[in-house]
Amino acid sequence: MKRINLFYIITLLFFISAVVVASLQEKNPLLSIIDSLFIIGIIYMCLGSLLYIFENGFFNGIVYAIKRFRKSTKLGKYTSEFDELDETKEVHEEFSIKRSYSITKSLLGLGAVTLVLSIVLTYFLYT
């Protein structure tokens, strides 16, 4: 829970810094705020999407295939005994592992709200 509170504090600092930077620029300050909101929203959506993909185990199949291919060769079997890349005994043990990140929904939600807000503000600015 502390991570999520820290996340919202950092996000609030991003928004405050976007407003301060926009007020210091010579061009339209509302346009600068909209640009900053859009950039923050895109970054949050990208990070949230990546975490969501990792949570659902999208890359587990790729890791499984690489480990299986590596263990299928004679040299791969020999080298896998000495390095830390492959700590499991069987290749299929890690295939079903799902990870969970507490910040994923916050990133996706806040990113979506920020993007929609920037689009709505852009619409009102240019109409």
N, CA, C and O atoms as a MOPAC input file, in Angstrom:
PM7 MOZYME 1SCF
protein

 N      0.81100 1    -1.18900 1     0.00000 1
 C      0.00000 1     0.00000 1     0.00000 1
 C      0.85800 1     1.25800 1     0.00000 1
 O      0.47000 1     2.28000 1    -0.56600 1
 N      2.03100 1     1.18100 1     0.63900 1
 C      2.91500 1     2.34200 1     0.67100 1
 C      3.43100 1     2.67100 1    -0.72000 1
 O      3.64000 1     3.83800 1    -1.05100 1
 N      3.63900 1     1.62300 1    -1.54600 1
 C      4.10900 1     1.87700 1    -2.90900 1
 C      3.07400 1     2.64400 1    -3.71000 1
 O      3.42000 1     3.54100 1    -4.47800 1
 N      1.80400 1     2.29700 1    -3.53500 1
 C      0.75800 1     2.97500 1    -4.28800 1
 C      0.64800 1     4.42600 1    -3.83700 1
 O      0.48900 1     5.31800 1    -4.67100 1
 N      0.73000 1     4.67800 1    -2.53800 1
 C      0.69600 1     6.06000 1    -2.06000 1
 C      1.88900 1     6.84100 1    -2.59000 1
 O      1.74000 1     7.99700 1    -2.98700 1
 N      3.06200 1     6.23500 1    -2.60400 1
 C      4.24500 1     6.87600 1    -3.16500 1
 C      4.05700 1     7.14000 1    -4.65600 1
 O      4.49000 1     8.17000 1    -5.17200 1
 N      3.40900 1     6.20100 1    -5.34200 1
 C      3.13100 1     6.37500 1    -6.76700 1
 C      2.24900 1     7.59700 1    -7.01000 1
 O      2.51800 1     8.37800 1    -7.92300 1
 N      1.20000 1     7.77200 1    -6.20500 1
 C      0.32000 1     8.92200 1    -6.38600 1
 C      1.02700 1    10.23100 1    -6.03000 1
 O      0.75100 1    11.26300 1    -6.64200 1
 N      1.91500 1    10.20400 1    -5.07100 1
 C      2.67900 1    11.40500 1    -4.72500 1
 C      3.61400 1    11.77900 1    -5.87200 1
 O      3.73400 1    12.95200 1    -6.22300 1
 N      4.27300 1    10.77900 1    -6.45200 1
 C      5.16400 1    11.04600 1    -7.59100 1
 C      4.37100 1    11.57200 1    -8.78100 1
 O      4.81800 1    12.48300 1    -9.47800 1
 N      3.19900 1    11.00000 1    -9.01200 1
 C      2.35400 1    11.46700 1   -10.11300 1
 C      1.90800 1    12.90400 1    -9.88700 1
 O      1.89900 1    13.71000 1   -10.81800 1
 N      1.54100 1    13.22200 1    -8.66000 1
 C      1.15700 1    14.59400 1    -8.34300 1
 C      2.32500 1    15.54800 1    -8.57000 1
 O      2.12700 1    16.65900 1    -9.06200 1
 N      3.53400 1    15.13100 1    -8.22000 1
 C      4.71700 1    15.95700 1    -8.47600 1
 C      4.95100 1    16.14600 1    -9.97400 1
 O      5.36000 1    17.22400 1   -10.40600 1
 N      4.69100 1    15.09200 1   -10.77700 1
 C      4.79800 1    15.22900 1   -12.23600 1
 C      3.82200 1    16.27700 1   -12.75500 1
 O      4.18300 1    17.11900 1   -13.57700 1
 N      2.58400 1    16.22100 1   -12.27200 1
 C      1.58200 1    17.17900 1   -12.73600 1
 C      1.91300 1    18.59900 1   -12.30400 1
 O      1.74000 1    19.54300 1   -13.07500 1
 N      2.38800 1    18.75400 1   -11.07700 1
 C      2.76800 1    20.08500 1   -10.59700 1
 C      3.94400 1    20.62700 1   -11.39800 1
 O      3.96500 1    21.80100 1   -11.76600 1
 N      4.92800 1    19.76200 1   -11.66700 1
 C      6.06900 1    20.21900 1   -12.47700 1
 C      5.63700 1    20.55700 1   -13.90200 1
 O      6.19500 1    21.47100 1   -14.51000 1
 N      4.65200 1    19.83700 1   -14.44500 1
 C      4.15200 1    20.15500 1   -15.78400 1
 C      3.49100 1    21.52600 1   -15.79400 1
 O      3.67400 1    22.28900 1   -16.74200 1
 N      2.73400 1    21.84900 1   -14.76600 1
 C      2.07900 1    23.15500 1   -14.68400 1
 C      3.11400 1    24.26700 1   -14.50100 1
 O      2.99100 1    25.32500 1   -15.11800 1
 N      4.11700 1    24.04700 1   -13.67400 1
 C      5.15200 1    25.06100 1   -13.44200 1
 C      5.94500 1    25.31100 1   -14.71800 1
 O      6.20300 1    26.46000 1   -15.07500 1
 N      6.33000 1    24.24400 1   -15.40200 1
 C      7.08100 1    24.41400 1   -16.65400 1
 C      6.22900 1    25.10000 1   -17.70100 1
 O      6.73100 1    25.92800 1   -18.46100 1
 N      4.94700 1    24.76900 1   -17.75400 1
 C      4.04900 1    25.39400 1   -18.73300 1
 C      3.87900 1    26.88600 1   -18.44100 1
 O      3.77800 1    27.68500 1   -19.37200 1
 N      3.84800 1    27.26400 1   -17.18500 1
 C      3.68400 1    28.68600 1   -16.85300 1
 C      4.94600 1    29.49100 1   -17.14600 1
 O      4.87400 1    30.70500 1   -17.33900 1
 N      6.08400 1    28.83800 1   -17.17900 1
 C      7.33800 1    29.53800 1   -17.46100 1
 C      7.61400 1    29.70200 1   -18.95200 1
 O      8.45200 1    30.51600 1   -19.33900 1
 N      6.92900 1    28.94800 1   -19.77900 1
 C      7.15400 1    29.03600 1   -21.21700 1
 C      6.38600 1    30.21000 1   -21.80500 1
 O      5.39700 1    30.68000 1   -21.24400 1
 N      6.87700 1    30.67000 1   -22.96400 1
 C      6.28700 1    31.85300 1   -23.58200 1
 C      5.06700 1    31.53200 1   -24.43800 1
 O      4.24200 1    32.41100 1   -24.68800 1
 N      4.94100 1    30.29500 1   -24.88800 1
 C      3.78700 1    29.97000 1   -25.72200 1
 C      2.55700 1    29.75200 1   -24.85400 1
 O      2.60200 1    29.96500 1   -23.64200 1
 N      1.48600 1    29.33600 1   -25.45700 1
 C      0.21900 1    29.13000 1   -24.77400 1
 C      0.39700 1    28.14900 1   -23.60400 1
 O      0.75200 1    26.99200 1   -23.83100 1
 N      0.15600 1    28.58800 1   -22.35700 1
 C      0.38200 1    27.68800 1   -21.21600 1
 C     -0.57100 1    26.49300 1   -21.19700 1
 O     -0.18800 1    25.41000 1   -20.75300 1
 N     -1.80300 1    26.67200 1   -21.67200 1
 C     -2.73800 1    25.55000 1   -21.70300 1
 C     -2.26800 1    24.47700 1   -22.67300 1
 O     -2.41400 1    23.28400 1   -22.40700 1
 N     -1.70800 1    24.89900 1   -23.78600 1
 C     -1.18300 1    23.94200 1   -24.75500 1
 C      0.01300 1    23.17900 1   -24.18000 1
 O      0.16300 1    21.98400 1   -24.43500 1
 N      0.85000 1    23.84900 1   -23.41700 1
 C      1.98400 1    23.18400 1   -22.76600 1
 C      1.51600 1    22.17800 1   -21.71800 1
 O      2.09500 1    21.09900 1   -21.58900 1
 N      0.47200 1    22.52900 1   -20.97100 1
 C     -0.07400 1    21.60300 1   -19.98300 1
 C     -0.66500 1    20.38200 1   -20.66800 1
 O     -0.48600 1    19.25700 1   -20.20300 1
 N     -1.36800 1    20.60200 1   -21.76800 1
 C     -1.95800 1    19.48500 1   -22.51600 1
 C     -0.86300 1    18.56500 1   -23.05200 1
 O     -0.98100 1    17.34200 1   -22.97300 1
 N      0.18400 1    19.14500 1   -23.59000 1
 C      1.30100 1    18.33900 1   -24.09100 1
 C      1.94300 1    17.51500 1   -22.97900 1
 O      2.24200 1    16.33400 1   -23.15600 1
 N      2.14700 1    18.15600 1   -21.83400 1
 C      2.75500 1    17.44600 1   -20.70400 1
 C      1.85400 1    16.33000 1   -20.19400 1
 O      2.33400 1    15.24000 1   -19.88000 1
 N      0.55200 1    16.59100 1   -20.10700 1
 C     -0.38800 1    15.55700 1   -19.67400 1
 C     -0.39600 1    14.37500 1   -20.63500 1
 O     -0.45700 1    13.22000 1   -20.21400 1
 N     -0.33500 1    14.67100 1   -21.91400 1
 C     -0.34000 1    13.59600 1   -22.90400 1
 C      0.91800 1    12.73800 1   -22.78700 1
 O      0.84300 1    11.51100 1   -22.84900 1
 N      2.06700 1    13.37900 1   -22.62000 1
 C      3.32100 1    12.62500 1   -22.47700 1
 C      3.28800 1    11.75400 1   -21.21600 1
 O      3.66200 1    10.58200 1   -21.26000 1
 N      2.84200 1    12.32400 1   -20.10200 1
 C      2.75100 1    11.56100 1   -18.85900 1
 C      1.77800 1    10.39600 1   -19.02800 1
 O      2.05900 1     9.28300 1   -18.58300 1
 N      0.64800 1    10.64300 1   -19.66000 1
 C     -0.34000 1     9.58600 1   -19.87900 1
 C      0.18100 1     8.46000 1   -20.75700 1
 O     -0.05700 1     7.28500 1   -20.47700 1
 N      0.89400 1     8.81900 1   -21.82000 1
 C      1.45600 1     7.78500 1   -22.70100 1
 C      2.49400 1     6.94800 1   -21.97300 1
 O      2.51800 1     5.72600 1   -22.11500 1
 N      3.35200 1     7.59800 1   -21.19400 1
 C      4.38100 1     6.85700 1   -20.44700 1
 C      3.72100 1     5.91000 1   -19.45100 1
 O      4.12300 1     4.75100 1   -19.34400 1
 N      2.71500 1     6.38700 1   -18.72200 1
 C      2.02400 1     5.53200 1   -17.75800 1
 C      1.30700 1     4.37500 1   -18.44500 1
 O      1.33400 1     3.24900 1   -17.94900 1
 N      0.67300 1     4.63800 1   -19.56800 1
 C     -0.02900 1     3.56400 1   -20.28300 1
 C      0.95400 1     2.52500 1   -20.81200 1
 O      0.67300 1     1.32800 1   -20.75400 1
 N      2.09200 1     2.95800 1   -21.32100 1
 C      3.09700 1     2.01200 1   -21.82000 1
 C      3.65400 1     1.14900 1   -20.69500 1
 O      3.76300 1    -0.06900 1   -20.84300 1
 N      4.00600 1     1.76900 1   -19.57500 1
 C      4.52800 1     1.00600 1   -18.44200 1
 C      3.47000 1     0.05500 1   -17.88100 1
 O      3.77200 1    -1.09400 1   -17.56000 1
 N      2.24000 1     0.53300 1   -17.76400 1
 C      1.16000 1    -0.32200 1   -17.27700 1
 C      0.86800 1    -1.47800 1   -18.21400 1
 O      0.59000 1    -2.59100 1   -17.76800 1
 N      0.93100 1    -1.21600 1   -19.51300 1
 C      0.70400 1    -2.28600 1   -20.49300 1
 C      1.80700 1    -3.33100 1   -20.43800 1
 O      1.53400 1    -4.52800 1   -20.52600 1
 N      3.04700 1    -2.89000 1   -20.29400 1
 C      4.15000 1    -3.83900 1   -20.16800 1
 C      4.01000 1    -4.70500 1   -18.91700 1
 O      4.21700 1    -5.91700 1   -18.96800 1
 N      3.66000 1    -4.08200 1   -17.80400 1
 C      3.46800 1    -4.85500 1   -16.58000 1
 C      2.30800 1    -5.83000 1   -16.71600 1
 O      2.37600 1    -6.94900 1   -16.20800 1
 N      1.25200 1    -5.41800 1   -17.39200 1
 C      0.10800 1    -6.29600 1   -17.61200 1
 C      0.49700 1    -7.49700 1   -18.46600 1
 O      0.06300 1    -8.61900 1   -18.20700 1
 N      1.31000 1    -7.25900 1   -19.47300 1
 C      1.78100 1    -8.34500 1   -20.33100 1
 C      2.65400 1    -9.31100 1   -19.53800 1
 O      2.52200 1   -10.52600 1   -19.68100 1
 N      3.54300 1    -8.78200 1   -18.70400 1
 C      4.38700 1    -9.64500 1   -17.87300 1
 C      3.56000 1   -10.42100 1   -16.85600 1
 O      3.85000 1   -11.58400 1   -16.57400 1
 N      2.52500 1    -9.77700 1   -16.30100 1
 C      1.67600 1   -10.45200 1   -15.31400 1
 C      0.99200 1   -11.68000 1   -15.89600 1
 O      0.89900 1   -12.71600 1   -15.23700 1
 N      0.52200 1   -11.56700 1   -17.10800 1
 C     -0.23300 1   -12.65800 1   -17.70700 1
 C      0.65200 1   -13.73000 1   -18.30400 1
 O      0.13700 1   -14.69400 1   -18.86900 1
 N      1.94600 1   -13.60200 1   -18.20300 1
 C      2.85700 1   -14.65700 1   -18.62600 1
 C      3.05500 1   -14.75100 1   -20.12400 1
 O      3.27800 1   -15.84400 1   -20.64600 1
 N      2.98000 1   -13.64600 1   -20.82000 1
 C      3.14300 1   -13.66400 1   -22.26700 1
 C      4.53200 1   -14.15500 1   -22.66900 1
 O      4.67100 1   -14.89500 1   -23.64300 1
 N      5.54200 1   -13.75300 1   -21.93600 1
 C      6.91400 1   -14.12200 1   -22.28300 1
 C      7.35600 1   -15.44600 1   -21.67900 1
 O      8.47100 1   -15.89700 1   -21.94000 1
 N      6.49900 1   -16.08300 1   -20.87000 1
 C      6.86000 1   -17.37900 1   -20.29400 1
 C      7.06700 1   -18.43200 1   -21.37500 1
 O      7.95100 1   -19.28100 1   -21.25500 1
 N      6.26500 1   -18.38100 1   -22.41800 1
 C      6.42500 1   -19.32800 1   -23.52000 1
 C      7.74400 1   -19.14700 1   -24.24800 1
 O      8.37200 1   -20.12500 1   -24.65400 1
 N      8.16000 1   -17.91900 1   -24.41300 1
 C      9.43300 1   -17.64600 1   -25.07900 1
 C     10.59500 1   -18.12800 1   -24.22000 1
 O     11.53600 1   -18.73800 1   -24.72700 1
 N     10.52800 1   -17.85500 1   -22.92600 1
 C     11.58100 1   -18.31300 1   -22.01300 1
 C     11.61800 1   -19.83600 1   -21.98200 1
 O     12.69100 1   -20.43800 1   -21.97200 1
 N     10.45000 1   -20.44900 1   -21.96800 1
 C     10.36300 1   -21.90900 1   -21.97600 1
 C     11.02500 1   -22.48700 1   -23.22900 1
 O     11.78200 1   -23.45400 1   -23.15000 1
 N     10.73600 1   -21.89100 1   -24.37400 1
 C     11.30600 1   -22.39300 1   -25.62800 1
 C     12.82500 1   -22.23000 1   -25.65600 1
 O     13.53600 1   -23.11900 1   -26.12500 1
 N     13.31700 1   -21.11400 1   -25.16200 1
 C     14.76400 1   -20.88500 1   -25.14900 1
 C     15.45900 1   -21.87400 1   -24.22300 1
 O     16.49000 1   -22.44600 1   -24.57600 1
 N     14.88600 1   -22.07600 1   -23.02800 1
 C     15.49400 1   -23.02700 1   -22.09500 1
 C     15.44900 1   -24.44700 1   -22.65100 1
 O     16.40400 1   -25.21000 1   -22.50400 1
 N     14.34900 1   -24.78900 1   -23.28100 1
 C     14.23200 1   -26.14200 1   -23.83500 1
 C     15.22100 1   -26.35200 1   -24.97600 1
 O     15.85500 1   -27.40400 1   -25.06500 1
 N     15.35400 1   -25.35600 1   -25.84500 1
 C     16.31400 1   -25.45900 1   -26.93500 1
 C     17.73100 1   -25.55200 1   -26.40000 1
 O     18.55300 1   -26.32200 1   -26.89800 1
 N     18.00000 1   -24.76200 1   -25.38500 1
 C     19.34500 1   -24.75800 1   -24.80500 1
 C     19.68500 1   -26.11200 1   -24.17500 1
 O     20.80800 1   -26.60000 1   -24.30700 1
 N     18.72400 1   -26.70300 1   -23.50200 1
 C     18.98400 1   -27.99400 1   -22.87200 1
 C     18.95800 1   -29.15100 1   -23.87200 1
 O     19.34700 1   -30.26500 1   -23.52100 1
 N     18.51700 1   -28.92100 1   -25.08500 1
 C     18.46000 1   -30.00200 1   -26.06600 1
 C     19.81700 1   -30.24300 1   -26.73000 1
 O     20.02700 1   -31.29500 1   -27.33200 1
 N     20.72600 1   -29.29600 1   -26.62900 1
 C     22.04000 1   -29.49200 1   -27.22500 1
 C     23.01800 1   -30.01200 1   -26.18600 1
 O     22.83700 1   -29.80600 1   -24.98600 1
 N     24.03500 1   -30.67400 1   -26.65200 1
 C     25.03000 1   -31.24400 1   -25.73900 1
 C     25.78900 1   -30.13900 1   -25.01200 1
 O     26.00100 1   -30.22000 1   -23.80200 1
 N     26.19300 1   -29.11800 1   -25.74100 1
 C     26.91300 1   -28.00900 1   -25.12900 1
 C     26.00600 1   -27.23200 1   -24.16800 1
 O     26.46000 1   -26.76200 1   -23.12500 1
 N     24.73300 1   -27.10200 1   -24.52200 1
 C     23.78800 1   -26.40200 1   -23.65600 1
 C     23.56600 1   -27.12100 1   -22.34900 1
 O     23.46500 1   -26.47400 1   -21.30600 1
 N     23.48700 1   -28.43100 1   -22.36700 1
 C     23.33700 1   -29.19200 1   -21.12500 1
 C     24.55200 1   -29.00100 1   -20.23100 1
 O     24.42900 1   -28.85000 1   -19.01600 1
 N     25.71300 1   -29.01000 1   -20.84200 1
 C     26.94900 1   -28.85500 1   -20.07400 1
 C     27.04300 1   -27.45500 1   -19.45800 1
 O     27.36000 1   -27.32400 1   -18.27600 1
 N     26.77600 1   -26.43000 1   -20.23100 1
 C     26.91400 1   -25.06300 1   -19.71000 1
 C     25.81100 1   -24.71300 1   -18.72800 1
 O     26.03600 1   -23.89200 1   -17.84000 1
 N     24.61800 1   -25.30700 1   -18.85200 1
 C     23.53000 1   -24.97800 1   -17.93700 1
 C     23.79900 1   -25.49600 1   -16.53100 1
 O     23.14700 1   -25.06100 1   -15.58200 1
 N     24.73200 1   -26.40200 1   -16.38400 1
 C     25.07900 1   -26.89200 1   -15.05600 1
 C     25.89400 1   -25.87700 1   -14.26900 1
 O     25.93500 1   -25.94500 1   -13.04100 1
 N     26.54300 1   -24.93800 1   -14.95000 1
 C     27.47800 1   -24.03100 1   -14.28400 1
 C     27.02500 1   -22.58000 1   -14.17700 1
 O     27.61900 1   -21.81700 1   -13.41600 1
 N     26.02100 1   -22.18300 1   -14.89300 1
 C     25.61500 1   -20.77600 1   -14.82100 1
 C     24.30200 1   -20.63000 1   -14.06800 1
 O     23.61700 1   -21.61400 1   -13.79000 1
 N     23.95800 1   -19.36900 1   -13.73600 1
 C     22.75300 1   -19.09000 1   -12.96500 1
 C     21.56100 1   -18.74600 1   -13.82800 1
 O     20.51200 1   -18.39200 1   -13.29100 1
 N     21.67400 1   -18.83200 1   -15.13900 1
 C     20.55000 1   -18.53200 1   -16.01300 1
 C     19.42900 1   -19.52900 1   -15.80200 1
 O     18.25200 1   -19.19200 1   -15.92800 1
 N     19.78800 1   -20.72300 1   -15.48900 1
 C     18.83200 1   -21.80400 1   -15.41500 1
 C     18.93400 1   -22.49200 1   -14.04600 1
 O     19.67000 1   -23.46800 1   -13.90200 1
 N     18.21100 1   -21.99700 1   -13.05500 1
 C     18.30700 1   -22.56400 1   -11.72400 1
 C     17.34500 1   -23.72400 1   -11.49100 1
 O     17.49600 1   -24.46000 1   -10.51500 1
 N     16.37000 1   -23.89800 1   -12.36200 1
 C     15.40800 1   -24.98100 1   -12.16500 1
 C     15.95100 1   -26.27500 1   -12.74400 1
 O     16.75900 1   -26.26500 1   -13.67300 1
 N     15.50300 1   -27.37700 1   -12.18700 1
 C     15.93200 1   -28.68700 1   -12.68100 1
 C     15.20100 1   -29.03900 1   -13.98000 1
 O     15.81600 1   -29.50400 1   -14.94000 1
 N     13.90200 1   -28.81400 1   -13.99900 1
 C     13.09900 1   -29.12200 1   -15.17700 1
 C     12.70900 1   -27.82900 1   -15.87900 1
 O     12.52800 1   -26.79400 1   -15.23800 1
 N     12.58200 1   -27.89500 1   -17.18700 1
 C     12.27500 1   -26.69600 1   -17.95700 1
 C     10.83300 1   -26.25500 1   -17.73700 1
 O     10.56300 1   -25.05400 1   -17.71900 1
 N      9.90300 1   -27.18400 1   -17.56800 1
 C      8.48300 1   -26.84900 1   -17.50200 1
 C      8.05000 1   -26.27200 1   -16.15600 1
 O      6.90400 1   -25.83600 1   -16.03900 1
 N      8.90200 1   -26.24700 1   -15.14200 1
 C      8.51600 1   -25.75100 1   -13.82400 1
 C      8.22900 1   -24.25500 1   -13.82300 1
 O      7.32800 1   -23.80700 1   -13.11400 1
 N      8.96300 1   -23.48300 1   -14.58900 1
 C      8.77400 1   -22.03600 1   -14.59700 1
 C      7.72200 1   -21.58200 1   -15.57800 1
 O      7.35000 1   -20.40900 1   -15.56700 1
 N      7.22700 1   -22.46400 1   -16.42800 1
 C      6.29100 1   -22.06600 1   -17.47000 1
 C      4.97300 1   -21.55600 1   -16.90200 1
 O      4.35900 1   -20.65900 1   -17.48000 1
 N      4.53600 1   -22.10600 1   -15.79300 1
 C      3.23900 1   -21.73600 1   -15.23900 1
 C      3.31300 1   -20.61500 1   -14.20100 1
 O      2.28300 1   -20.25700 1   -13.62900 1
 N      4.48400 1   -20.05500 1   -13.93900 1
 C      4.61900 1   -19.00300 1   -12.93100 1
 C      3.99800 1   -17.70700 1   -13.44600 1
 O      4.34400 1   -17.23000 1   -14.52700 1
 N      3.08900 1   -17.14900 1   -12.67100 1
 C      2.47400 1   -15.86300 1   -13.00000 1
 C      2.93600 1   -14.85800 1   -11.95600 1
 O      2.95400 1   -15.15200 1   -10.76100 1
 N      3.30100 1   -13.69600 1   -12.40600 1
 C      3.74300 1   -12.65000 1   -11.49000 1
 C      2.61300 1   -11.64700 1   -11.29400 1
 O      1.73700 1   -11.50700 1   -12.14800 1
 N      2.64200 1   -10.96500 1   -10.18200 1
 C      1.62300 1    -9.97200 1    -9.89800 1
 C      2.29900 1    -8.69000 1    -9.41800 1
 O      3.14400 1    -8.71900 1    -8.52400 1
 N      1.92100 1    -7.58000 1   -10.01500 1
 C      2.45300 1    -6.27700 1    -9.63600 1
 C      1.30400 1    -5.42500 1    -9.10800 1
 O      0.25000 1    -5.34400 1    -9.73800 1
 N      1.49900 1    -4.80300 1    -7.97600 1
 C      0.42400 1    -4.03600 1    -7.34100 1
 C      0.16300 1    -2.69800 1    -8.03300 1
 O     -0.88700 1    -2.09100 1    -7.82300 1
 N      1.08000 1    -2.24500 1    -8.83100 1
 C      0.97100 1    -0.91000 1    -9.40700 1
 C      0.38200 1    -0.91700 1   -10.82800 1
 O      0.16100 1     0.14900 1   -11.40400 1
 N      0.12900 1    -2.08900 1   -11.39000 1
 C     -0.31600 1    -2.18300 1   -12.77400 1
 C     -1.63300 1    -1.46200 1   -13.00900 1
 O     -1.74400 1    -0.65900 1   -13.93500 1
 N     -2.62100 1    -1.73800 1   -12.19000 1
 C     -3.94000 1    -1.12000 1   -12.38400 1
 C     -3.87900 1     0.39100 1   -12.17300 1
 O     -4.58200 1     1.14600 1   -12.84500 1
 N     -3.04500 1     0.82100 1   -11.24900 1
 C     -2.89700 1     2.25900 1   -11.01800 1
 C     -2.27600 1     2.94400 1   -12.23100 1
 O     -2.72200 1     4.01400 1   -12.64500 1
 N     -1.24400 1     2.31900 1   -12.79700 1
 C     -0.61500 1     2.89100 1   -13.99100 1
 C     -1.58800 1     2.96100 1   -15.15700 1
 O     -1.68900 1     3.98800 1   -15.82700 1
 N     -2.30700 1     1.86200 1   -15.39900 1
 C     -3.25100 1     1.84600 1   -16.51000 1
 C     -4.39500 1     2.83300 1   -16.29500 1
 O     -4.77800 1     3.55000 1   -17.21900 1
 N     -4.93500 1     2.87200 1   -15.09000 1
 C     -6.05400 1     3.77200 1   -14.80600 1
 C     -5.66200 1     5.23100 1   -14.89500 1
 O     -6.34400 1     6.02700 1   -15.54100 1
 N     -4.57600 1     5.58000 1   -14.25300 1
 C     -4.13900 1     6.97800 1   -14.26500 1
 C     -3.67100 1     7.40200 1   -15.65600 1
 O     -3.89100 1     8.54100 1   -16.06800 1
 N     -3.02800 1     6.48600 1   -16.37400 1
 C     -2.62100 1     6.79400 1   -17.74600 1
 C     -3.81900 1     7.03100 1   -18.64500 1
 O     -3.81200 1     7.95400 1   -19.46000 1
 N     -4.85700 1     6.20100 1   -18.50300 1
 C     -6.06000 1     6.36600 1   -19.32900 1
 C     -6.78300 1     7.67300 1   -18.99100 1
 O     -7.22800 1     8.38800 1   -19.88900 1
 N     -6.89900 1     7.98300 1   -17.70100 1
 C     -7.55300 1     9.23700 1   -17.29700 1
 C     -6.77700 1    10.44100 1   -17.81500 1
 O     -7.37200 1    11.41000 1   -18.28600 1
 N     -5.46500 1    10.38400 1   -17.72900 1
 C     -4.63300 1    11.50200 1   -18.19600 1
 C     -4.73900 1    11.67500 1   -19.70800 1
 O     -4.82400 1    12.79800 1   -20.20500 1
 N     -4.73300 1    10.56400 1   -20.43600 1
 C     -4.86400 1    10.66300 1   -21.88900 1
 C     -6.22900 1    11.22300 1   -22.29700 1
 O     -6.30900 1    12.08000 1   -23.17600 1
 N     -7.29000 1    10.74900 1   -21.66900 1
 C     -8.63200 1    11.25100 1   -21.98900 1
 C     -8.73500 1    12.72600 1   -21.62300 1
 O     -9.31700 1    13.51200 1   -22.37100 1
 N     -8.18000 1    13.10400 1   -20.48700 1
 C     -8.20600 1    14.51100 1   -20.08000 1
 C     -7.46400 1    15.38600 1   -21.08000 1
 O     -7.93700 1    16.46900 1   -21.42400 1
 N     -6.30900 1    14.92800 1   -21.54900 1
 C     -5.56400 1    15.72900 1   -22.52400 1
 C     -6.30900 1    15.82300 1   -23.85300 1
 O     -6.26500 1    16.86400 1   -24.50700 1
 N     -6.98400 1    14.76500 1   -24.25800 1
 C     -7.75400 1    14.80900 1   -25.51000 1
 C     -8.95300 1    15.74100 1   -25.37700 1
 O     -9.25400 1    16.49900 1   -26.29900 1
 N     -9.64200 1    15.69200 1   -24.23100 1
 C    -10.78900 1    16.57700 1   -24.01000 1
 C    -10.33600 1    18.03600 1   -23.96800 1
 O    -10.97700 1    18.90400 1   -24.56000 1
 N     -9.23900 1    18.30400 1   -23.27300 1
 C     -8.72500 1    19.67300 1   -23.22000 1
 C     -8.29300 1    20.17300 1   -24.60200 1
 O     -8.48500 1    21.34200 1   -24.93300 1
 N     -7.71500 1    19.28900 1   -25.39300 1
 C     -7.33400 1    19.65500 1   -26.76400 1
 C     -8.56800 1    19.99800 1   -27.58700 1
 O     -8.56400 1    20.96100 1   -28.35300 1
 N     -9.61200 1    19.21200 1   -27.42600 1
 C    -10.85500 1    19.47400 1   -28.15900 1
 C    -11.41900 1    20.85400 1   -27.78600 1
 O    -11.81700 1    21.62400 1   -28.66100 1
 N    -11.44900 1    21.15700 1   -26.49000 1
 C    -11.97700 1    22.44500 1   -26.05700 1
 C    -11.05600 1    23.60400 1   -26.43700 1
 O    -11.53400 1    24.72100 1   -26.63100 1
 N     -9.77400 1    23.37000 1   -26.54500 1
 C     -8.83900 1    24.41900 1   -26.91900 1
 C     -8.99700 1    24.80200 1   -28.39700 1
 O     -8.90200 1    25.97800 1   -28.75100 1
 N     -9.23500 1    23.81200 1   -29.24900 1
 C     -9.27200 1    24.08500 1   -30.69100 1
 C    -10.67000 1    24.21600 1   -31.27000 1
 O    -10.81900 1    24.37400 1   -32.48200 1
 N    -11.69900 1    24.15300 1   -30.43400 1
 C    -13.04300 1    24.38300 1   -30.98700 1
 C    -13.64200 1    25.63800 1   -30.42900 1
 O    -14.76700 1    25.99300 1   -30.77900 1

